[in-house]
Structures are given as C-alpha cells and as structure tokens.
Amino acid sequence: MTYYESCLHSLPEGSDSPSRLAMAARRLGYEGIIICNHTGFEKFFRPDAVRSVKGIKVAFGTEVIANNPRALRSRVATARVRFPFVAVHGGSEEMNKSACEDPEVDVLLHPEEGRKILGIAAAKAAQMNQVAIGFDLHPLIRLRGSSRSRWLEVVQRNLNLARKFDLAITITTGAKSHFDLRAPRELQALAAIAGFESYEIEEALKYPARMLERNRRKWAAPGVEIL
C-alpha cells in the first residue's frame, strides 16, 4: 500500500533529523514521507543522510507562510522551482482563497485555523486549479473538551465542502518529532472520528505519492509531456 505521511517537520524546525523521521515512519508501515518545513526552515539538517535509510521513500517540500496574497504568490513561485511538493499554511479567508487560486500550490493546509471554514469561493478555486485540501489531525490528539468539539465542527464543515466540490484530500499528523507520528491504522482511526469515510481516508493516504509522481514529470506546455 502506497501510504505516505505528508507535511512532517524536521530539524531545524522540528526536533528530529529527516533520517530519524524516516526510520520511525518505515517502522510504522509507511512507504514514504514528505518532509515539509515552514518558510524560513527550508535548509534541512543533513538531508543527504536520508539516502542511507532503506525501505522508505523520502521527499522534501515546503509549507509556505505569507502575510498577504502578493507575498504568497512570490514565495510559491520560488518554492515550485526548488521542491516537488508545495503546501500553503492557510487560515484566513483571504489566504485560503489566494492559495486555492494558484495552480502551483499542491495542498492547502490548516484552512480551519482560527476556526474559519474554507469558503465556497476557495473551494471552487481549488477545484479549478487541482489544489488538494490538507487536514492536520494533530489537534484531535492535543485538544480537549469544548476546544476539540469546536475544531471538529469546523473540520467537518470543510470536509463537506471538499465532498461537494470533489476536491482531493490529504491527512497528516504534521509531526515535528518521531513521537508525534502515528501508524496508518491509527491515523485512519483518528480520521474516522473526525468524520471521514473509509474510502476517503484510503485515498487521502495515497494521494501524496500520486502528487509527487505528477510533479516530477516534465511538461513542455499544458497537456504536453516531455518523455
């Protein structure tokens, strides 16, 4: 099964090296991981050492943070040249919509940050530009009581929008340490609690591998691939 854990954070942002995360993910049963530090932390600690970890595929991407749409477009364009995976850390309605309007963006993460729903305009833009919606399930582990209930309510509303517009979905723990990682079966259980259907969870865990394969292909023009 081509299950990928996407959007992990390693040193210098997280507390573990890419190699340590790769070894832990392999032990848990993942075929691959995507290490995706936020803007400003893209100089990964000893990325070449990952090659010595056998039995798991490791890709490096980035999670773009910006203060306004103009800065977002600029940073996404720069990241697209450097990385096979580009995510955007959303949150506000303006930034969610701007990320979904950019075809260079692979995944919009944290659209519910600040307890905001994705929005109809952003969902339509995501559909048009093939931008996936990423759901970080770490708050489901960390939050308690009414805070978790409110988070679940917003997540389920965003999930319903993703279903309505037939958007691609990814799920992750957003781990910054190997202790934060969860096995695929555990991640599936968390996603089920959040309201995901079993087939949606299956597709969400497989989608990052397909995305990487697509992005690594070379295109001369839309619809024209260089073989």
N, C-alpha and C positions, 0 to 999 in steps of 0.2 A: 504494500500500500504506500503510495507516494504522499505520505503525510509530512507537512512542513510546519515548523513553528516559525512564524514570521515576526519581524519587528522586535527582536531581542536587543538588549543594550549591554555592550561590553566595556571594558576599560578603554578610555579614561572616564567614560560616563557611568558605567556600571562598576561592580566590584569584582568581576571575574574577567579573565582573558578570553578571547574568542575560542582558544583551544579548550579551555575548561568547560565553556558552554557547549561546545561541540561534543565533547566526551559524555557530558551529562545527558544531552539530548539523544545521542546514539543509544545510551543505556536504557532510556525511557521508551525507545521504539520509533523515533523519527527517522525518516530517510534524509531529511535535510533541514537546515535552518537558514534564516536570513538575519544577519546582524545589522541593525538599523539605528545607529546613534543619531541623536538630535543634532541640528545645526550647531556648529562650533565644536563638536566632538568627533569629527569625521576622521581624524588621524588615529586609526585604531592601533592598539598595543600589539605589536608583533603579529600582524596578520598572516605573514608567511608561515608561521609555525602551525597554522591550521592544516597545512598540507600533510603533516605527519600523522594526523588523526584519520585513520582509515575507517571505511564503512559508513561514512556520512558525508553529504554534500553541504558545503558552506558557501553562502553568497554574502556579499557586503552591499548594503544600500544606505539610505539616509532618510531620516524623518525631518522634513523641513519645517522650521518655525519662522514666522514672519509677523510683523506688526501691521502690515497693510497689504492689499492686493498687489500693488505695484512691486513691492519688495518680494512678495511671494512668487510672482511670475519670474522675476530675475533669478531668484535662488533655485527655483525648479529647473529653469533652463540650464543653469550651471551644473546642477546635480545630474541632469539627464545625460550629459556628456560623460560624466565620471562613473555613474553607477547603473547597474541593470535593474535596480528597484528604487523607486522614488515614492515615498509616502509624504503626506502632509498632516501636520498636527493641527486639527481644526478646533472648533469650539464656538466661535461667534457665528452668527448667521452670515455675515459678510464674508468671513474667511472660508466657511464651508462652501458657499456658492462659488467663490473665486477658485477654489481648488477643483471643484467639480467641472468648472468651465474650461479647465486646462487639460487638453488631451495628453500632455506629457506626464501627468500625475497618474500613478498606478493605483494608489489606495488613499482614501481619506480616513484618517484615524481620529478617534475621540470627537466625533461630531456632537456628542451629547455633553461635552464638558461645559460646565456652567448650567447644566440641566436644560440645554436648548435642543429642540428637535431639529432634525435635518432640514426640513422645509421642502415644499413642493418644487420650488424653482431649482434648488440644489439637486433634488432627486432627478428632475427632468434633464438637467445638465449632465449629471453623472451617467444617465442612460445614453445620452447622445455621444459622450466622449469616452465611454467604456471605463469609467472610474469606479473601482470597487469600494465598498464601504467596509471599513475595518472595525471590529468590535473587540476592545480590550476588556477581558473578563476579570482582570485583577481586582477591580472594586468589589466584585461579588465575593471575593475572599476576604478583603480587607474591611469593608464597611459592615456596620451592624444596625439593627433596628430600623428606624424611620428613614435614615440616610440611604440604606440599601434599598428599601422599598421605593423611594423616590427615584433612585438610579435605575432600578428595574423598570419602572413605569416609562421613563424616557427611552430606555433601550428598546423596549417592546414597541413603542410608537415608531422609532426609527426602523426597526425590523419590519414593521408592517408597511412602511413606505418603500423599503427595499424590495419587498414582495410585490407591491403594487406596480412598481416600475421595472420589475425583473432585473434588479441590479446584482452584480456579483458581490459575494460576501467573503470576508476572511475573519478568522477569530484568532486571538493570541492572548498570552498572559502578560506580554510586554515585560518579560523578566529582565531584571538588572543583576541577577545572581543565579547560580545554578540551583539555589534553594527555592527560587521562585518558579522554576519550571514545573510543569505538570505533564504526566503521561497523556498520550492521546485519549485514552479511555476516561481519564479524569477530566480532561478539557471537554470531552463530549458530555459528561455528566453536568458540568458547570453550564455549558451552553443550553442543555435541556432545561435547566432550572430557569434560565433567562428567557425561555420561550421559543428556542429554535427547534425545528423539526429535525428528525434524524437524518433525512436526506440533505437538508441544508447544512448540517454540521459536517457531513461527509464531504460535500462539495467545498465547504469553506476551508477544510484542512488540505484539500488537494489543489485548490486554486493557485497558491503561490508558486508551485512548481510549473504550472502551465504558463503563468505570467512571466516567469524568468525565461522559459523557453521562447516565448514570443518576443520578448525584448532583446534577446541575444541574436535574433535573426536580423539580417541586414536588408534594408529596403531602399530601393532607388527612388521610389515615389509611392504614394498610397496604392496598395494592391499590387505593386511590382517588387518582387523579392529578388535579391542578388544571391545566387546559388554558388 
